[in-house]
Amino acid sequence: MEEDSAKQIHSDNKTLLDFNRSGMGLIEIVSEPDIRNGKEARIFLEDIRDIAVSLGVSNGRLQEGSMRVDVNVSLKVDGVNGEIVELKNLNGFRNVERAINSEIKRQKEIVSSGKSVKPETRRYDEDKNITVFMRKKNTKIDYKYFQDATIAPIRISQELIDEALSYKPHKRIYLDFLLPETLEEINNDIYLAHLFAKLQEEEIATLKVSNFVLTRVRNEIKRHGSDILSIIEEELIKLLDIYDQEEITYKQASIIYKELLDSQESLESLLTKYNFTQKYEDNKLSSIIDEILLEYIDAVNDYKNGKDKALNYLLGQIYKKTHNNVDSLNIKEMLLNKLEEK
């Protein structure tokens, strides 16, 4: 256990110090030297982060300094352990993996050329994918370790150890159609990860539903936290199921989602209230568009004269006429086709 001193920001051969976190309590976890490559290190760190997030002791966000990673890298040559090189303050698990692999490659090149690896502290340059020298490595005596007499010894029972080892953190989310950084953000947020796990159980974790969650739902979490979302979770999942089955449009789903947040009415009553079950066939939509084009001829002329905002105005009138019971992409395509004919 220790206290945070400051955040270091390296830029343009300068190091800036941010003291806003000074004094915050930290727990340092030191692993045994039994990790062989960057991928193993990343998996280990993800497990640590998941446990911390699930227990509610940290949000696990490296970019905010809630979790930081230093890595010691050394090669064993002819059965002899090599000198330790420390990589400081790595941000992001992908960078941890890349930095370790880059440093292993660097040390192998040094050893293969007949030279010796020097004990030093380095940082990772993610743009160039290389590690950069910071300072020579201090010896243990330079750290001036001393015992704190005010800290009582802590004795942990075997029962507590067994209970801790049996703990399972929240399920990690893997969706092959999402970018790695998006998946990392989901898994960094305990509620988003929980929600996606539920969606996977219901077999509705599709690209379409994921995009809705990552825009509308994630924005709500950023603004107000996840407490209200936990209350409406069951109704939200039903809403996303209906949306996935194309019974309602994105815009309709957004309207109902906002109502769920604001009023916490049941989904059934909101669907009845807005009458979003009504469907329009293409021939009916075509007639409605023709009516709008005749009624708002000035907007049609504005569009033909290059005023793009007129298109959004016409779309708005169609949405109003149909009570938003139309697919936005389909209706826009139909409108553009009719405008081309004019």
N, C-alpha and C positions, 0 to 999 in steps of 0.2 A: 504494500500500500504506500502511496506517495501523493504529493500534491502537484498539480499542473503548474508549470512556471510561465511559459508563453508559447504562442504559436509562431513558428518560423515560416516566412514566405520568401522563397528564393526567386529572384527575378533580375535579369540584366546584370549579372555579377554582383548583385547586392542582396542582402538578407534583411527583411523587415521583420520586426517583432510586434506581435499583437498580444497585449497583456490582459485582454478582457477575460480570459479564462483562468488567470492566475489564482491559485489557491483552491481550485476545484479538486475534489478527491478522485484519485485514480486507483484502479486495481491493475497490477501488472501480472500477467500470466506468462511464465517462461516454460517452454516445452523442452522435452528431451531432444537431442540431436538425431532424430530418426526420420526426418523428412528428406526425401531424395531429389525433389524437383519442384518447379513452380506450381504445377498442377496439384500435387499433394498438399502443398502449403495453402493454396487457395481453398481447397475442400475443407481442410482443418479450420481455417479462419471463418468460413461460412458457417460451420457447425457451432463455433464459439459465439458468433454473432446471433445465430438463431436462438441459442439457449438464452443469451442475455435479453434479447427482444421478447421472447416468450415469457420470461420471468418478470418482465417489466422493469428491469434495473437499468436499461439503456435503450435508446432508439437505434443504436448500432450504426448510425450514419457517419461514415468516415469523413465525408466532405464537411461535416460540422464539427469534427474533432471529438465526437462521442466515442470513437474507437480509432486507435492508431496502431500502426504496425512497424516494428523494427525487425530486421532480419539479419542473422549472422550466417554467412556463407563461407564454407571452407571445403577444400578438396582433400580427399585421402589419397596420397600418392605412395605406392609400394607399401601399403599397410600403415603408413605414418600419417597422422592427422596434420593437415596444413594449417597455415596461419588464418586467423579469423578476420574476415572483412565484414564490417557492419553496414547495412543499408538503412538509412534513417528516414523516418516519417513518410512511409509510403501511403498514398491515398488511393483507395480503390482496390478491390481484390484482383481485378484484371491487371492492374499495374504491379501488384505484388508478384503475380505469376510471371509477368514479362520481365520484371526487374531481376528476379532470381535466375531465370533462364539466361538473361543477358550477362549477369555476373558470372555464372558458371562457365559460359562460353569464354568470357574474358580471362578467367583464371586458367582454363585449359590451354588457351593460347600462350599464356605466360610460361606455364610449366613445360609445354611442348617445345618452347624455344630455349629451354635450359636455364631459365631464370627462376627466381623465387618470388612468390606472392608476398607482398608487404602487408603487415597488419595496419589497416586504416579504416576510416569512416568515409562512406561515399553516399551520394544521393542519386536518385534516378531521374534522368531526363527522358520523359515519355515521348517527346517529339522525335528525338534521335534514337530512342530505344537503346540507350547506353547508360552505364553508371558513371558518375562524375566524382572526382576526388574532392573531399571537403577538408579533412585534417588527418594527421597521424593518429593512430590508435593509442590511447592511453594505457598504461599498465594498471593493474588492479590497485596498486598503492596510490596512484594519482587520484582515484575516486574518493579517497579518504572515508571509507566505510566506517561506521561506528554504530553500535547498538543503541536503541532508544530505550532507556530504562523505564519509561512510563508505559510502555506497551506490555501488557501481561501476556504470558504464553497462552496459546489457543490449542485446546485439545479436542480433536474431532473424533467422534465415536465411529466404529465400523458400521454401525446401523445407519448413521447419517451419510457415510460414504456410499453404502450400497443403495440407499434411496436416491442419492444424487446421480449415480451411474445409471439408474433405471429410468431416469427422466427422459422423456422424448419431446424435443422442441416441435414447433409447428411444421407442418409438411411444406417442403420447398416446392415452388411452382416451376414447372418446365413446360413451355409452349413453344414449339419450333417456329411459329410464325411471328414471334416477337423478337426484337433485337436484344442482345445480351445485356445492354445497359438498362433497357426497360424491365427485363426480368429481375435485374439486380435491384431496381427501385421497388418493384413489387415485393420482393423477398425482404427488403429493408423495412417495410411497413407491415406491422403485425396484422392490422385490420385488412389491408389489401390482400395480403397472402391468405388470410383466413377466408375472405370473400371468394377469391379465385379457387381455393380448394373446394368450397361449396359449389361453385359453378361447374367445376370438373366432376364432382359427384353427381350433379344433375345433368351432366353431358351437354351443357350449353356454354362452355368456355370457348366459344368460336371467335374468329377474328372480329366479326361484327359486334358481338357483345363486349369483347375485350376493348375495342375502341371506345365504346360508350362508357365503360367503367373508367378507362384511363383519361377520359376528358371530363365528363360530368361528375362522376363519383370522386375521382382523385382531387378535383378542384374543391369539392366540398370538404374533404379531409384537410386540405391545406388551409382553408379559411376557418373552419370551425371544429376540427377534430372529428373523431369517429363515434362519439357517444350517440348522437342522433341516428347515425347509420345503423348502429347495433339494434336500435329500437325498431326500425323499419326494415330490417334485413330480410325477413321472410317475404314481405310484400315486394321488396325490391327484386328479389330473385324471381318471383312470379312475373313481375313486369318485364324483366330481361328475357324470360322464357317466351312471353307473348311477342316481344319485339323480335326475338330470334326467329320465330315462326312467321314473321312478316305480317302479323295481324294488325300491327300499328307501325307507323313510320318513326324515324329518328326524332322528328320534331314533336310528334305526339308523345313519344316515350319521355322526352325532355320535359314536356308540360306536366305530365303525370308525376314524374320524379320530383319536380319542384313542389307539387301539391302534397306529395307524400311527406316531404321534409317540413313543409310549412304547417300543414293541418293534421298530419298523421291519420287522415281518413283511410278507410280500407280501399284496396285497389279496386275491388268490385264496384263500390259506390262511385269512385272517380271515373271508371270506364263508362258507367251509366250516365254520370253527370255530363261528360263531354261527348257522349255518343260516338266514340271512336270506332265502333264496330261497323258503321256504315261504310260500304265500299263503292267505288265508282269504276265502272267499266270504261275502256278507252274511248268508246263512241260517245259516252256521256261526258267524259272529260273534254273531248274534242268540241262538243257543243258549248260547254261552259267557257272554254277558251275563246271560241268565236264570239260569244256574248260579251266577254270582257274586252276583246279587241275593238268591238263596235262601240262599246260604252266609253272607252278611254282612248279615243282616237288621237288625242293630243300626245299621250304617252307613247303611242305607236310611232307617231311622226318624230318625236324626240329621239327615240331609239334609232330610227332610220337615219337621223341626222348626227349620229355618233355619240349620243348621250347615254352612256352605259347604265346610269342610275335608273333610267326609265324601265329597264328590264326587271330590276328588283321591285320596282313599284307595281308592275303588271303581275309579277309572281305573287306579291303580297295580296293583291285583289283576288287572285285565284284561290290562295290559301283561305282567305276570309270567306269566299263563296262556298268552299268545300269543307269549312270547319277543320282545316288541316288534315283531312282524311285522304291525302294523296301522297304518293312517293315523290320527294323533292327532285330527285334526279330524272325520273320519268316525266314529270310535268314540265320541267325546264326544257328537256329535249323536245317535247311536243310543242311548247310555246315557241322555241327558236325555229323549228321547222315551219310553223305557221307564219312567223314574222318574215322568213325568207321568201315565202310565197307572195307576200304583200307587195 
